[in-house]
Amino acid sequence: MKGSESMSKATTAIAKLRNNKLNPNYRPMIFVIAPFTEVVKGDAKVIMAVRSYCRFVYQHGGIPVCPQLYLPQFINLHRSKEFQVAAFINIVMLTKCAEVWSFGNSTHDMRYFIRLAKRKNKNIRYFNTEMEVH
């Protein structure tokens, strides 16, 4: 599927989530699934890609929720206890989101979030690294 068609599908998905909301400025929260471990390791290329996925969600009217960019700012994920707290925060954040959007090829970390989203009955949309629906 080509990029403009994916953009149209993303915009349509957000529009459906905004339907029947009283506040005309309402933006649904979208949980962004991307390669968590590579971001935590500090891979600059992956971090830039994940930021672009969040921008994609934002540009189509959603609020991107992306723990792998947010949590390492104040949680040391290399400490077991803090990692466990982060895992709990991830579950809470995912639960609060209207949908889950997964970008790129699934890694072990990403599959965990996809399983979690399914258990929480969240609609999951899949995009490749070029943000095309697949």
N, CA, C and O atoms as CSV, one atom per row, in Angstrom:
chain,resi,resn,atom,element,x,y,z
A,1,MET,N,N,0.844,-1.168,0.000
A,1,MET,CA,C,0.000,0.000,0.000
A,1,MET,C,C,0.893,1.235,0.000
A,1,MET,O,O,1.873,1.286,0.742
A,2,LYS,N,N,0.574,2.211,-0.806
A,2,LYS,CA,C,1.398,3.408,-0.941
A,2,LYS,C,C,1.201,4.351,0.238
A,2,LYS,O,O,0.199,4.280,0.949
A,3,GLY,N,N,2.185,5.245,0.432
A,3,GLY,CA,C,2.200,6.163,1.562
A,3,GLY,C,C,0.955,7.021,1.699
A,3,GLY,O,O,0.425,7.159,2.801
A,4,SER,N,N,0.469,7.610,0.590
A,4,SER,CA,C,-0.708,8.482,0.685
A,4,SER,C,C,-1.947,7.696,1.084
A,4,SER,O,O,-2.822,8.211,1.780
A,5,GLU,N,N,-2.016,6.448,0.640
A,5,GLU,CA,C,-3.140,5.597,1.025
A,5,GLU,C,C,-3.066,5.264,2.514
A,5,GLU,O,O,-4.094,5.230,3.191
A,6,SER,N,N,-1.870,5.019,3.028
A,6,SER,CA,C,-1.693,4.771,4.456
A,6,SER,C,C,-2.046,6.002,5.265
A,6,SER,O,O,-2.678,5.906,6.317
A,7,MET,N,N,-1.631,7.167,4.766
A,7,MET,CA,C,-1.960,8.407,5.469
A,7,MET,C,C,-3.468,8.570,5.535
A,7,MET,O,O,-4.010,8.977,6.563
A,8,SER,N,N,-4.143,8.254,4.441
A,8,SER,CA,C,-5.599,8.335,4.406
A,8,SER,C,C,-6.213,7.367,5.412
A,8,SER,O,O,-7.160,7.719,6.115
A,9,LYS,N,N,-5.676,6.147,5.485
A,9,LYS,CA,C,-6.192,5.161,6.438
A,9,LYS,C,C,-5.938,5.608,7.876
A,9,LYS,O,O,-6.787,5.413,8.746
A,10,ALA,N,N,-4.787,6.197,8.125
A,10,ALA,CA,C,-4.480,6.698,9.468
A,10,ALA,C,C,-5.418,7.831,9.841
A,10,ALA,O,O,-5.949,7.863,10.951
A,11,THR,N,N,-5.624,8.757,8.920
A,11,THR,CA,C,-6.525,9.883,9.168
A,11,THR,C,C,-7.949,9.382,9.405
A,11,THR,O,O,-8.640,9.870,10.300
A,12,THR,N,N,-8.383,8.416,8.611
A,12,THR,CA,C,-9.726,7.843,8.769
A,12,THR,C,C,-9.854,7.146,10.121
A,12,THR,O,O,-10.878,7.277,10.792
A,13,ALA,N,N,-8.824,6.410,10.524
A,13,ALA,CA,C,-8.856,5.712,11.817
A,13,ALA,C,C,-9.010,6.710,12.958
A,13,ALA,O,O,-9.812,6.494,13.867
A,14,ILE,N,N,-8.252,7.796,12.919
A,14,ILE,CA,C,-8.339,8.828,13.964
A,14,ILE,C,C,-9.715,9.491,13.925
A,14,ILE,O,O,-10.309,9.748,14.972
A,15,ALA,N,N,-10.225,9.771,12.723
A,15,ALA,CA,C,-11.541,10.407,12.598
A,15,ALA,C,C,-12.621,9.540,13.240
A,15,ALA,O,O,-13.525,10.060,13.894
A,16,LYS,N,N,-12.535,8.229,13.060
A,16,LYS,CA,C,-13.517,7.323,13.671
A,16,LYS,C,C,-13.433,7.376,15.192
A,16,LYS,O,O,-14.454,7.324,15.878
A,17,LEU,N,N,-12.212,7.480,15.717
A,17,LEU,CA,C,-12.041,7.564,17.172
A,17,LEU,C,C,-12.556,8.900,17.716
A,17,LEU,O,O,-12.963,8.981,18.875
A,18,ARG,N,N,-12.540,9.931,16.898
A,18,ARG,CA,C,-13.015,11.251,17.322
A,18,ARG,C,C,-14.530,11.396,17.175
A,18,ARG,O,O,-15.128,12.317,17.731
A,19,ASN,N,N,-15.137,10.492,16.431
A,19,ASN,CA,C,-16.561,10.553,16.151
A,19,ASN,C,C,-17.370,10.574,17.450
A,19,ASN,O,O,-17.067,9.838,18.389
A,20,ASN,N,N,-18.385,11.410,17.493
A,20,ASN,CA,C,-19.311,11.537,18.624
A,20,ASN,C,C,-18.677,12.084,19.897
A,20,ASN,O,O,-19.236,11.912,20.980
A,21,LYS,N,N,-17.539,12.728,19.793
A,21,LYS,CA,C,-16.921,13.366,20.956
A,21,LYS,C,C,-17.429,14.809,21.021
A,21,LYS,O,O,-17.487,15.503,20.006
A,22,LEU,N,N,-17.791,15.244,22.213
A,22,LEU,CA,C,-18.345,16.590,22.373
A,22,LEU,C,C,-17.306,17.677,22.129
A,22,LEU,O,O,-17.629,18.729,21.577
A,23,ASN,N,N,-16.080,17.437,22.528
A,23,ASN,CA,C,-15.022,18.421,22.370
A,23,ASN,C,C,-14.466,18.344,20.938
A,23,ASN,O,O,-13.928,17.308,20.546
A,24,PRO,N,N,-14.588,19.417,20.163
A,24,PRO,CA,C,-14.097,19.380,18.776
A,24,PRO,C,C,-12.568,19.264,18.692
A,24,PRO,O,O,-12.034,18.942,17.630
A,25,ASN,N,N,-11.876,19.519,19.776
A,25,ASN,CA,C,-10.415,19.426,19.797
A,25,ASN,C,C,-9.912,18.077,20.310
A,25,ASN,O,O,-8.709,17.882,20.480
A,26,TYR,N,N,-10.832,17.152,20.555
A,26,TYR,CA,C,-10.466,15.844,21.095
A,26,TYR,C,C,-9.454,15.144,20.191
A,26,TYR,O,O,-9.595,15.123,18.968
A,27,ARG,N,N,-8.431,14.573,20.826
A,27,ARG,CA,C,-7.439,13.751,20.134
A,27,ARG,C,C,-7.308,12.443,20.917
A,27,ARG,O,O,-7.031,12.469,22.116
A,28,PRO,N,N,-7.500,11.316,20.263
A,28,PRO,CA,C,-7.362,10.038,20.966
A,28,PRO,C,C,-5.889,9.721,21.242
A,28,PRO,O,O,-5.008,10.062,20.452
A,29,MET,N,N,-5.643,9.071,22.365
A,29,MET,CA,C,-4.284,8.643,22.681
A,29,MET,C,C,-4.011,7.336,21.941
A,29,MET,O,O,-4.803,6.395,21.997
A,30,ILE,N,N,-2.871,7.300,21.246
A,30,ILE,CA,C,-2.459,6.130,20.469
A,30,ILE,C,C,-1.151,5.606,21.055
A,30,ILE,O,O,-0.158,6.332,21.112
A,31,PHE,N,N,-1.150,4.360,21.486
A,31,PHE,CA,C,0.052,3.733,22.027
A,31,PHE,C,C,0.930,3.303,20.869
A,31,PHE,O,O,0.507,2.512,20.026
A,32,VAL,N,N,2.149,3.817,20.823
A,32,VAL,CA,C,3.083,3.533,19.733
A,32,VAL,C,C,3.980,2.360,20.134
A,32,VAL,O,O,4.680,2.410,21.146
A,33,ILE,N,N,3.941,1.309,19.320
A,33,ILE,CA,C,4.819,0.153,19.542
A,33,ILE,C,C,5.941,0.216,18.519
A,33,ILE,O,O,5.708,0.253,17.311
A,34,ALA,N,N,7.164,0.227,19.033
A,34,ALA,CA,C,8.366,0.267,18.201
A,34,ALA,C,C,9.466,-0.479,18.951
A,34,ALA,O,O,9.263,-0.851,20.107
A,35,PRO,N,N,10.618,-0.707,18.334
A,35,PRO,CA,C,11.688,-1.486,18.977
A,35,PRO,C,C,12.215,-0.860,20.270
A,35,PRO,O,O,13.105,-0.010,20.234
A,36,PHE,N,N,11.674,-1.275,21.389
A,36,PHE,CA,C,11.976,-0.699,22.697
A,36,PHE,C,C,13.451,-0.839,23.077
A,36,PHE,O,O,14.085,0.142,23.466
A,37,THR,N,N,13.999,-2.044,22.967
A,37,THR,CA,C,15.373,-2.309,23.412
A,37,THR,C,C,16.377,-1.437,22.666
A,37,THR,O,O,17.310,-0.913,23.274
A,38,GLU,N,N,16.200,-1.277,21.372
A,38,GLU,CA,C,17.148,-0.477,20.585
A,38,GLU,C,C,17.108,0.994,20.987
A,38,GLU,O,O,18.131,1.677,20.935
A,39,VAL,N,N,15.943,1.484,21.384
A,39,VAL,CA,C,15.839,2.862,21.855
A,39,VAL,C,C,16.562,3.006,23.190
A,39,VAL,O,O,17.314,3.957,23.403
A,40,VAL,N,N,16.323,2.048,24.085
A,40,VAL,CA,C,16.972,2.090,25.400
A,40,VAL,C,C,18.495,2.021,25.253
A,40,VAL,O,O,19.226,2.659,26.010
A,41,LYS,N,N,18.963,1.248,24.279
A,41,LYS,CA,C,20.409,1.153,24.031
A,41,LYS,C,C,20.982,2.450,23.467
A,41,LYS,O,O,22.198,2.642,23.458
A,42,GLY,N,N,20.116,3.331,23.001
A,42,GLY,CA,C,20.578,4.624,22.490
A,42,GLY,C,C,20.907,4.629,21.010
A,42,GLY,O,O,21.677,5.478,20.562
A,43,ASP,N,N,20.352,3.710,20.238
A,43,ASP,CA,C,20.587,3.667,18.802
A,43,ASP,C,C,19.926,4.893,18.156
A,43,ASP,O,O,18.703,4.958,18.032
A,44,ALA,N,N,20.744,5.848,17.753
A,44,ALA,CA,C,20.251,7.139,17.248
A,44,ALA,C,C,19.325,6.982,16.046
A,44,ALA,O,O,18.330,7.698,15.930
A,45,LYS,N,N,19.643,6.059,15.161
A,45,LYS,CA,C,18.812,5.847,13.967
A,45,LYS,C,C,17.413,5.362,14.367
A,45,LYS,O,O,16.408,5.828,13.831
A,46,VAL,N,N,17.365,4.429,15.306
A,46,VAL,CA,C,16.075,3.900,15.763
A,46,VAL,C,C,15.302,4.982,16.519
A,46,VAL,O,O,14.090,5.115,16.349
A,47,ILE,N,N,16.000,5.748,17.348
A,47,ILE,CA,C,15.330,6.827,18.090
A,47,ILE,C,C,14.685,7.816,17.121
A,47,ILE,O,O,13.549,8.240,17.333
A,48,MET,N,N,15.399,8.182,16.067
A,48,MET,CA,C,14.831,9.107,15.067
A,48,MET,C,C,13.609,8.485,14.385
A,48,MET,O,O,12.620,9.173,14.132
A,49,ALA,N,N,13.677,7.189,14.090
A,49,ALA,CA,C,12.537,6.512,13.463
A,49,ALA,C,C,11.331,6.525,14.394
A,49,ALA,O,O,10.216,6.813,13.959
A,50,VAL,N,N,11.544,6.218,15.672
A,50,VAL,CA,C,10.437,6.192,16.639
A,50,VAL,C,C,9.842,7.589,16.788
A,50,VAL,O,O,8.624,7.733,16.896
A,51,ARG,N,N,10.673,8.602,16.797
A,51,ARG,CA,C,10.159,9.981,16.839
A,51,ARG,C,C,9.300,10.270,15.616
A,51,ARG,O,O,8.276,10.944,15.721
A,52,SER,N,N,9.713,9.762,14.451
A,52,SER,CA,C,8.916,10.000,13.235
A,52,SER,C,C,7.580,9.259,13.313
A,52,SER,O,O,6.578,9.747,12.790
A,53,TYR,N,N,7.548,8.092,13.957
A,53,TYR,CA,C,6.276,7.385,14.132
A,53,TYR,C,C,5.338,8.208,15.019
A,53,TYR,O,O,4.142,8.315,14.747
A,54,CYS,N,N,5.897,8.781,16.074
A,54,CYS,CA,C,5.090,9.621,16.966
A,54,CYS,C,C,4.581,10.856,16.217
A,54,CYS,O,O,3.434,11.269,16.391
A,55,ARG,N,N,5.423,11.422,15.408
A,55,ARG,CA,C,5.021,12.592,14.603
A,55,ARG,C,C,3.884,12.196,13.663
A,55,ARG,O,O,2.932,12.957,13.487
A,56,PHE,N,N,3.976,11.027,13.068
A,56,PHE,CA,C,2.950,10.506,12.171
A,56,PHE,C,C,1.603,10.443,12.896
A,56,PHE,O,O,0.587,10.892,12.364
A,57,VAL,N,N,1.597,9.884,14.108
A,57,VAL,CA,C,0.367,9.801,14.906
A,57,VAL,C,C,-0.168,11.208,15.171
A,57,VAL,O,O,-1.355,11.473,14.987
A,58,TYR,N,N,0.713,12.098,15.603
A,58,TYR,CA,C,0.326,13.478,15.890
A,58,TYR,C,C,-0.267,14.166,14.654
A,58,TYR,O,O,-1.311,14.812,14.740
A,59,GLN,N,N,0.398,14.027,13.517
A,59,GLN,CA,C,-0.053,14.698,12.296
A,59,GLN,C,C,-1.427,14.223,11.843
A,59,GLN,O,O,-2.130,14.941,11.132
A,60,HIS,N,N,-1.810,13.025,12.247
A,60,HIS,CA,C,-3.115,12.512,11.847
A,60,HIS,C,C,-4.179,12.713,12.912
A,60,HIS,O,O,-5.286,12.188,12.795
A,61,GLY,N,N,-3.848,13.474,13.951
A,61,GLY,CA,C,-4.858,13.860,14.927
A,61,GLY,C,C,-4.838,13.089,16.229
A,61,GLY,O,O,-5.733,13.265,17.055
A,62,GLY,N,N,-3.844,12.241,16.439
A,62,GLY,CA,C,-3.758,11.478,17.678
A,62,GLY,C,C,-2.738,12.058,18.641
A,62,GLY,O,O,-1.948,12.931,18.283
A,63,ILE,N,N,-2.768,11.565,19.851
A,63,ILE,CA,C,-1.758,11.889,20.859
A,63,ILE,C,C,-0.868,10.653,20.975
A,63,ILE,O,O,-1.308,9.626,21.493
A,64,PRO,N,N,0.371,10.736,20.504
A,64,PRO,CA,C,1.239,9.558,20.605
A,64,PRO,C,C,1.690,9.299,22.039
A,64,PRO,O,O,2.149,10.209,22.730
A,65,VAL,N,N,1.556,8.058,22.474
A,65,VAL,CA,C,2.030,7.625,23.789
A,65,VAL,C,C,3.139,6.615,23.497
A,65,VAL,O,O,2.889,5.519,22.995
A,66,CYS,N,N,4.362,7.009,23.823
A,66,CYS,CA,C,5.514,6.204,23.438
A,66,CYS,C,C,6.461,6.039,24.626
A,66,CYS,O,O,7.377,6.842,24.801
A,67,PRO,N,N,6.246,5.004,25.443
A,67,PRO,CA,C,7.043,4.828,26.652
A,67,PRO,C,C,8.542,4.732,26.406
A,67,PRO,O,O,9.329,5.188,27.236
A,68,GLN,N,N,8.957,4.145,25.278
A,68,GLN,CA,C,10.390,3.980,25.077
A,68,GLN,C,C,11.108,5.305,24.870
A,68,GLN,O,O,12.322,5.375,25.063
A,69,LEU,N,N,10.404,6.341,24.489
A,69,LEU,CA,C,11.027,7.666,24.408
A,69,LEU,C,C,10.885,8.425,25.723
A,69,LEU,O,O,11.748,9.227,26.080
A,70,TYR,N,N,9.811,8.172,26.429
A,70,TYR,CA,C,9.476,8.929,27.632
A,70,TYR,C,C,10.144,8.398,28.898
A,70,TYR,O,O,10.788,9.155,29.624
A,71,LEU,N,N,9.996,7.115,29.161
A,71,LEU,CA,C,10.450,6.550,30.437
A,71,LEU,C,C,11.960,6.629,30.685
A,71,LEU,O,O,12.364,6.922,31.810
A,72,PRO,N,N,12.806,6.381,29.687
A,72,PRO,CA,C,14.255,6.443,29.965
A,72,PRO,C,C,14.746,7.839,30.369
A,72,PRO,O,O,15.895,7.995,30.785
A,73,GLN,N,N,13.889,8.840,30.250
A,73,GLN,CA,C,14.265,10.186,30.662
A,73,GLN,C,C,14.436,10.281,32.180
A,73,GLN,O,O,15.185,11.123,32.675
A,74,PHE,N,N,13.734,9.411,32.912
A,74,PHE,CA,C,13.805,9.494,34.375
A,74,PHE,C,C,13.852,8.136,35.080
A,74,PHE,O,O,13.984,8.079,36.302
A,75,ILE,N,N,13.746,7.050,34.322
A,75,ILE,CA,C,13.824,5.707,34.900
A,75,ILE,C,C,15.049,5.006,34.318
A,75,ILE,O,O,15.248,4.995,33.103
A,76,ASN,N,N,15.860,4.427,35.182
A,76,ASN,CA,C,17.013,3.658,34.735
A,76,ASN,C,C,16.540,2.234,34.451
A,76,ASN,O,O,16.369,1.436,35.373
A,77,LEU,N,N,16.334,1.924,33.187
A,77,LEU,CA,C,15.788,0.629,32.799
A,77,LEU,C,C,16.801,-0.505,32.939
A,77,LEU,O,O,16.467,-1.669,32.716
A,78,HIS,N,N,18.033,-0.167,33.308
A,78,HIS,CA,C,19.054,-1.192,33.529
A,78,HIS,C,C,19.040,-1.684,34.978
A,78,HIS,O,O,19.758,-2.623,35.322
A,79,ARG,N,N,18.231,-1.059,35.820
A,79,ARG,CA,C,18.050,-1.509,37.208
A,79,ARG,C,C,16.770,-2.328,37.273
A,79,ARG,O,O,15.710,-1.872,36.845
A,80,SER,N,N,16.872,-3.522,37.803
A,80,SER,CA,C,15.757,-4.457,37.801
A,80,SER,C,C,14.483,-3.869,38.408
A,80,SER,O,O,13.412,-3.970,37.809
A,81,LYS,N,N,14.584,-3.263,39.576
A,81,LYS,CA,C,13.398,-2.720,40.251
A,81,LYS,C,C,12.751,-1.608,39.425
A,81,LYS,O,O,11.528,-1.553,39.296
A,82,GLU,N,N,13.573,-0.732,38.871
A,82,GLU,CA,C,13.032,0.361,38.054
A,82,GLU,C,C,12.438,-0.174,36.758
A,82,GLU,O,O,11.433,0.346,36.275
A,83,PHE,N,N,13.053,-1.210,36.192
A,83,PHE,CA,C,12.513,-1.836,34.987
A,83,PHE,C,C,11.119,-2.400,35.276
A,83,PHE,O,O,10.218,-2.277,34.446
A,84,GLN,N,N,10.940,-3.011,36.437
A,84,GLN,CA,C,9.639,-3.557,36.818
A,84,GLN,C,C,8.592,-2.457,36.951
A,84,GLN,O,O,7.445,-2.632,36.540
A,85,VAL,N,N,8.986,-1.330,37.522
A,85,VAL,CA,C,8.066,-0.188,37.625
A,85,VAL,C,C,7.710,0.303,36.221
A,85,VAL,O,O,6.551,0.608,35.940
A,86,ALA,N,N,8.698,0.375,35.354
A,86,ALA,CA,C,8.448,0.806,33.975
A,86,ALA,C,C,7.470,-0.139,33.277
A,86,ALA,O,O,6.597,0.308,32.535
A,87,ALA,N,N,7.615,-1.432,33.513
A,87,ALA,CA,C,6.697,-2.406,32.909
A,87,ALA,C,C,5.262,-2.134,33.351
A,87,ALA,O,O,4.336,-2.212,32.544
A,88,PHE,N,N,5.079,-1.815,34.630
A,88,PHE,CA,C,3.745,-1.493,35.138
A,88,PHE,C,C,3.223,-0.201,34.488
A,88,PHE,O,O,2.061,-0.129,34.089
A,89,ILE,N,N,4.079,0.802,34.386
A,89,ILE,CA,C,3.685,2.068,33.755
A,89,ILE,C,C,3.252,1.818,32.309
A,89,ILE,O,O,2.268,2.394,31.844
A,90,ASN,N,N,3.982,0.963,31.605
A,90,ASN,CA,C,3.624,0.634,30.222
A,90,ASN,C,C,2.211,0.068,30.145
A,90,ASN,O,O,1.434,0.442,29.266
A,91,ILE,N,N,1.882,-0.831,31.061
A,91,ILE,CA,C,0.548,-1.443,31.072
A,91,ILE,C,C,-0.520,-0.382,31.317
A,91,ILE,O,O,-1.553,-0.371,30.648
A,92,VAL,N,N,-0.274,0.501,32.268
A,92,VAL,CA,C,-1.242,1.567,32.565
A,92,VAL,C,C,-1.418,2.475,31.354
A,92,VAL,O,O,-2.543,2.809,30.981
A,93,MET,N,N,-0.310,2.872,30.744
A,93,MET,CA,C,-0.386,3.765,29.585
A,93,MET,C,C,-1.131,3.099,28.427
A,93,MET,O,O,-1.976,3.723,27.786
A,94,LEU,N,N,-0.817,1.844,28.165
A,94,LEU,CA,C,-1.481,1.139,27.077
A,94,LEU,C,C,-2.985,1.047,27.340
A,94,LEU,O,O,-3.790,1.231,26.428
A,95,THR,N,N,-3.356,0.764,28.577
A,95,THR,CA,C,-4.764,0.631,28.941
A,95,THR,C,C,-5.537,1.929,28.700
A,95,THR,O,O,-6.713,1.889,28.340
A,96,LYS,N,N,-4.894,3.066,28.891
A,96,LYS,CA,C,-5.551,4.364,28.734
A,96,LYS,C,C,-5.711,4.785,27.276
A,96,LYS,O,O,-6.456,5.721,26.982
A,97,CYS,N,N,-5.024,4.109,26.366
A,97,CYS,CA,C,-5.035,4.508,24.955
A,97,CYS,C,C,-6.235,3.937,24.206
A,97,CYS,O,O,-6.743,2.864,24.533
A,98,ALA,N,N,-6.672,4.679,23.196
A,98,ALA,CA,C,-7.806,4.255,22.382
A,98,ALA,C,C,-7.418,3.126,21.430
A,98,ALA,O,O,-8.208,2.213,21.194
A,99,GLU,N,N,-6.208,3.188,20.887
A,99,GLU,CA,C,-5.721,2.175,19.959
A,99,GLU,C,C,-4.226,1.986,20.149
A,99,GLU,O,O,-3.560,2.733,20.865
A,100,VAL,N,N,-3.727,0.951,19.474
A,100,VAL,CA,C,-2.298,0.640,19.478
A,100,VAL,C,C,-1.847,0.586,18.023
A,100,VAL,O,O,-2.463,-0.084,17.194
A,101,TRP,N,N,-0.757,1.305,17.723
A,101,TRP,CA,C,-0.198,1.277,16.380
A,101,TRP,C,C,1.213,0.736,16.466
A,101,TRP,O,O,2.040,1.260,17.212
A,102,SER,N,N,1.492,-0.311,15.704
A,102,SER,CA,C,2.793,-0.954,15.698
A,102,SER,C,C,3.523,-0.598,14.408
A,102,SER,O,O,2.952,-0.673,13.320
A,103,PHE,N,N,4.791,-0.210,14.539
A,103,PHE,CA,C,5.581,0.227,13.391
A,103,PHE,C,C,6.795,-0.669,13.181
A,103,PHE,O,O,7.524,-0.969,14.127
A,104,GLY,N,N,7.008,-1.094,11.942
A,104,GLY,CA,C,8.195,-1.868,11.595
A,104,GLY,C,C,8.021,-3.353,11.845
A,104,GLY,O,O,6.933,-3.831,12.165
A,105,ASN,N,N,9.127,-4.071,11.691
A,105,ASN,CA,C,9.124,-5.511,11.928
A,105,ASN,C,C,9.094,-5.782,13.427
A,105,ASN,O,O,9.808,-5.146,14.202
A,106,SER,N,N,8.276,-6.715,13.811
A,106,SER,CA,C,8.106,-7.009,15.235
A,106,SER,C,C,9.372,-7.592,15.853
A,106,SER,O,O,9.958,-8.544,15.338
A,107,THR,N,N,9.770,-7.000,16.957
A,107,THR,CA,C,10.861,-7.534,17.764
A,107,THR,C,C,10.227,-8.271,18.949
A,107,THR,O,O,9.010,-8.247,19.130
A,108,HIS,N,N,11.060,-8.917,19.739
A,108,HIS,CA,C,10.567,-9.607,20.936
A,108,HIS,C,C,9.795,-8.629,21.839
A,108,HIS,O,O,8.708,-8.946,22.321
A,109,ASP,N,N,10.370,-7.440,22.058
A,109,ASP,CA,C,9.722,-6.424,22.899
A,109,ASP,C,C,8.380,-6.001,22.319
A,109,ASP,O,O,7.399,-5.851,23.048
A,110,MET,N,N,8.341,-5.811,21.017
A,110,MET,CA,C,7.115,-5.369,20.371
A,110,MET,C,C,6.022,-6.432,20.466
A,110,MET,O,O,4.852,-6.112,20.678
A,111,ARG,N,N,6.409,-7.693,20.307
A,111,ARG,CA,C,5.420,-8.775,20.406
A,111,ARG,C,C,4.802,-8.828,21.802
A,111,ARG,O,O,3.625,-9.159,21.951
A,112,TYR,N,N,5.593,-8.505,22.820
A,112,TYR,CA,C,5.058,-8.440,24.186
A,112,TYR,C,C,3.927,-7.400,24.252
A,112,TYR,O,O,2.855,-7.679,24.790
A,113,PHE,N,N,4.171,-6.209,23.706
A,113,PHE,CA,C,3.151,-5.156,23.740
A,113,PHE,C,C,1.937,-5.529,22.893
A,113,PHE,O,O,0.807,-5.198,23.253
A,114,ILE,N,N,2.157,-6.209,21.781
A,114,ILE,CA,C,1.041,-6.634,20.936
A,114,ILE,C,C,0.172,-7.652,21.687
A,114,ILE,O,O,-1.055,-7.568,21.654
A,115,ARG,N,N,0.814,-8.610,22.360
A,115,ARG,CA,C,0.049,-9.583,23.169
A,115,ARG,C,C,-0.726,-8.866,24.275
A,115,ARG,O,O,-1.889,-9.178,24.530
A,116,LEU,N,N,-0.083,-7.922,24.918
A,116,LEU,CA,C,-0.729,-7.157,25.981
A,116,LEU,C,C,-1.932,-6.392,25.435
A,116,LEU,O,O,-2.998,-6.387,26.049
A,117,ALA,N,N,-1.762,-5.752,24.290
A,117,ALA,CA,C,-2.856,-5.002,23.671
A,117,ALA,C,C,-4.025,-5.920,23.337
A,117,ALA,O,O,-5.183,-5.553,23.534
A,118,LYS,N,N,-3.725,-7.107,22.836
A,118,LYS,CA,C,-4.795,-8.064,22.518
A,118,LYS,C,C,-5.531,-8.484,23.780
A,118,LYS,O,O,-6.757,-8.591,23.783
A,119,ARG,N,N,-4.770,-8.726,24.870
A,119,ARG,CA,C,-5.417,-9.099,26.141
A,119,ARG,C,C,-6.309,-7.969,26.660
A,119,ARG,O,O,-7.314,-8.224,27.324
A,120,LYS,N,N,-5.945,-6.735,26.359
A,120,LYS,CA,C,-6.731,-5.577,26.800
A,120,LYS,C,C,-7.795,-5.198,25.768
A,120,LYS,O,O,-8.451,-4.165,25.902
A,121,ASN,N,N,-7.965,-6.030,24.745
A,121,ASN,CA,C,-8.964,-5.815,23.684
A,121,ASN,C,C,-8.792,-4.481,22.960
A,121,ASN,O,O,-9.767,-3.797,22.650
A,122,LYS,N,N,-7.555,-4.132,22.703
A,122,LYS,CA,C,-7.261,-2.893,21.970
A,122,LYS,C,C,-7.171,-3.196,20.481
A,122,LYS,O,O,-6.627,-4.224,20.077
A,123,ASN,N,N,-7.708,-2.292,19.671
A,123,ASN,CA,C,-7.544,-2.405,18.230
A,123,ASN,C,C,-6.086,-2.111,17.900
A,123,ASN,O,O,-5.522,-1.131,18.386
A,124,ILE,N,N,-5.478,-2.956,17.078
A,124,ILE,CA,C,-4.070,-2.800,16.711
A,124,ILE,C,C,-3.979,-2.547,15.218
A,124,ILE,O,O,-4.557,-3.281,14.416
A,125,ARG,N,N,-3.250,-1.507,14.853
A,125,ARG,CA,C,-2.983,-1.212,13.440
A,125,ARG,C,C,-1.493,-1.423,13.210
A,125,ARG,O,O,-0.664,-1.083,14.053
A,126,TYR,N,N,-1.171,-1.988,12.061
A,126,TYR,CA,C,0.219,-2.311,11.748
A,126,TYR,C,C,0.711,-1.458,10.581
A,126,TYR,O,O,0.041,-1.332,9.556
A,127,PHE,N,N,1.892,-0.877,10.760
A,127,PHE,CA,C,2.536,-0.067,9.729
A,127,PHE,C,C,3.966,-0.563,9.553
A,127,PHE,O,O,4.573,-1.083,10.490
A,128,ASN,N,N,4.503,-0.396,8.336
A,128,ASN,CA,C,5.908,-0.728,8.152
A,128,ASN,C,C,6.762,0.483,8.554
A,128,ASN,O,O,6.232,1.477,9.050
A,129,THR,N,N,8.056,0.401,8.346
A,129,THR,CA,C,8.944,1.503,8.779
A,129,THR,C,C,8.733,2.779,7.966
A,129,THR,O,O,9.144,3.857,8.394
A,130,GLU,N,N,8.105,2.671,6.813
A,130,GLU,CA,C,7.786,3.860,6.005
A,130,GLU,C,C,6.402,4.408,6.350
A,130,GLU,O,O,5.888,5.305,5.682
A,131,MET,N,N,5.813,3.847,7.404
A,131,MET,CA,C,4.495,4.246,7.901
A,131,MET,C,C,3.390,3.957,6.900
A,131,MET,O,O,2.405,4.689,6.802
A,132,GLU,N,N,3.579,2.871,6.159
A,132,GLU,CA,C,2.559,2.383,5.251
A,132,GLU,C,C,1.833,1.228,5.935
A,132,GLU,O,O,2.451,0.411,6.617
A,133,VAL,N,N,0.520,1.169,5.748
A,133,VAL,CA,C,-0.278,0.085,6.335
A,133,VAL,C,C,0.175,-1.242,5.749
A,133,VAL,O,O,0.402,-1.368,4.546
A,134,HIS,N,N,0.299,-2.227,6.630
A,134,HIS,CA,C,0.580,-3.588,6.119
A,134,HIS,C,C,-0.099,-4.629,6.947
A,134,HIS,O,O,0.026,-5.821,6.665
